[in-house]
């Protein structure tokens, strides 16, 4: 069915809670694992219905933040999502106490019990109001950033629309655009700081009530990190500092020389060539048609899934008035189809965004046709990003379809993007660990810490002379800090894994695609490290993954400089 025609009915959360608890009441008294299996399947059916309705509502609320009906539904979600999570936590408690755990593990996979054990202590009845407050703060930030506008070049423009000018080959134009962007953000600076401060405080209170030392531990549990912890992530950041930050510095210097400027500054970062970035040869509709061909050439399955999604309007890709910022892929359980949300602005990064989000969508589409377990729709966060980032690289052979003679410029910039992003992601992660371990810092102290961390991982930024940046505000635009704490480093972990698939593809595309498909077909049934072991990809926590990657990256740039 076409997305616009999907019927939305607000789920009755009270009724859902009663029905699930009635089933859970039978859980301990049944005499066979077959009967417990039936109860599990019934509970998951109820959950999938609720998840489908809430996903429809959330997509429509973000497609138009001025739509009163769906803004009310977003408030309903903020209020009732903690209740849903409380019900699921009770279900997890029954799973891990079941006398038939061995049979449950055999039928549904051990990852279900792993996820139940780590998530059972992430919610409690005593602080439902605090969880609602957390959700409301996130929604206020999301809506505020979507609606923020400023006049530029004779038009009112939002942040996403301003971004289009930031990569202009005209240095004065891009300087004006980014200064307008920071002027706009400065208008909201105090409120952004207040929202973030409130999020830190409420998350810390929730963590303490659950018995955690800080929100860091709760944040890891929320992300279902079942086979590694803070030490492994800290070691990973050190390897980014050791291996990726120096390459990033060298590439920034090459960029400066290549575009012919004396000093690289904050309004030059997005320009990689003197003639400007690789240019799309058509609008968003033209690009979608090109991607239909590209995905069909890549393999029959992605081609068919992409065409199905487009034909049934399961993509909202263009920038619109009052549309929320960002990009994501999600899944409608009952419809058995993914949805892609994005904000195309006509830049080369539209290609990366569409490939990335379709990587998620493709993985969900091929795995979930026969899956009824909500926990397995996607792998855990760091694992699910492998399929999305790898897809960005797997479409490289077809970039002439979109960029023509600029295709190699696109590939060059795209690989640079991957490298530049890793020190930044490590900065965000270290910043989060620091502020949640020290939740009573003042807003000014937090910003000073950001500047210190930023300069450690990205020394080239130390000369950037803009008051908004010098105060330590760059992170204000990073929605993951507000909505998905500790998630952002997952992209860097997945990047190391995806670049291994890219490295294989440089030699043998057929083998690279098979490795990719093996990962996608596992869905969420395996933990992150088990998935890597199963696919033959080196763990990002091992130095060999970095050492091998550096060699492949150096070789590619040497050939293409």
Helices and strands as residue ranges (DSSP letters): G 3-5, H 13-27, H 33-63, H 68-97, H 101-108, H 110-119, G 125-127, H 128-147, E 149-152, E 155-158, H 159-163, G 164-167, H 171-187, H 189-209, H 215-222, H 230-239, I 240-244, H 245-259, H 284-298, H 300-311, E 315-318, E 328-332, E 337-344, H 349-368, G 374-376, H 381-394, G 396-398, H 400-403, G 404-406, H 407-437, H 443-457, G 459-463, H 467-470, G 474-477, H 479-483, H 488-505, H 509-522, H 528-535, H 543-560
